[in-house]
């Protein structure tokens, strides 16, 4: 992800807003413009989705990256006895 970008990601349980390091000057303007849309979207859901904001380099931004690109695959093995 590029440092000059702002990402809005909705996974039905949470809405993630990620802001790159060089995009912080536009962060307030974009958040003001999108919060009305996000609040309208969240108010129609049950249970309500959480809105989580991240900045590039935050320790919690790893949580967003795990949602976007999981680094492991869950493999299920089924054993049948005869």
C-alpha positions in Angstrom: 0.0 0.0 0.0 1.2 3.4 -0.9 2.0 6.1 1.7 0.1 8.8 -0.1 -3.2 6.8 -0.1 -6.1 6.5 2.3 -7.9 3.1 2.4 -11.5 2.6 3.4 -12.2 -1.2 3.8 -15.5 -2.7 4.9 -15.7 -6.4 5.9 -19.3 -6.2 7.3 -18.0 -6.6 10.9 -15.8 -3.5 11.0 -15.0 -0.5 8.8 -11.3 0.2 8.6 -9.8 3.5 7.6 -6.0 3.4 7.0 -4.1 6.6 6.3 -0.6 6.6 4.8 2.2 8.8 6.2 2.1 11.4 3.4 -1.7 11.5 3.3 -2.1 12.8 6.8 -2.6 16.4 5.6 -5.7 15.3 3.8 -6.9 12.9 6.5 -9.1 15.4 8.4 -10.8 16.5 5.2 -11.5 13.0 3.9 -12.7 11.8 7.3 -15.2 14.6 7.5 -16.5 13.8 4.1 -16.8 10.1 4.7 -18.0 9.9 8.3 -21.6 10.9 7.2 -21.6 8.0 4.8 -20.0 5.6 7.3 -22.4 6.5 10.1 -25.4 6.0 7.7 -24.0 2.6 6.6 -23.3 1.5 10.2 -26.7 2.5 11.6 -28.4 0.1 9.2 -26.5 -2.9 10.5 -27.3 -5.2 13.4 -25.0 -5.7 15.2 -23.4 -2.3 14.6 -20.1 -2.4 12.8 -17.1 -0.8 14.5 -15.2 2.0 12.8 -11.4 1.6 13.3 -8.8 4.1 12.1 -5.1 3.4 11.6 -2.1 5.4 10.5 0.8 3.9 8.6 3.3 2.5 11.1 0.8 2.0 13.9 1.1 -1.2 15.8 -2.6 -1.9 15.2 -2.3 -1.6 11.4 -1.1 -5.2 11.4 -4.7 -6.1 12.3 -5.9 -4.5 9.0 -3.2 -6.2 7.0 -4.2 -9.6 8.4 -7.7 -8.9 7.1 -6.5 -7.9 3.6 -3.9 -10.6 3.1 -3.9 -13.5 5.5 -0.4 -15.0 5.8 -1.6 -18.5 6.5 -4.2 -20.9 5.2 -6.3 -23.0 7.4 -6.1 -26.6 6.3 -8.5 -29.2 7.7 -7.6 -32.8 7.7 -10.3 -35.4 8.1 -9.5 -38.8 9.2 -11.9 -41.6 8.7 -11.7 -44.9 10.6 -12.7 -48.0 8.9 
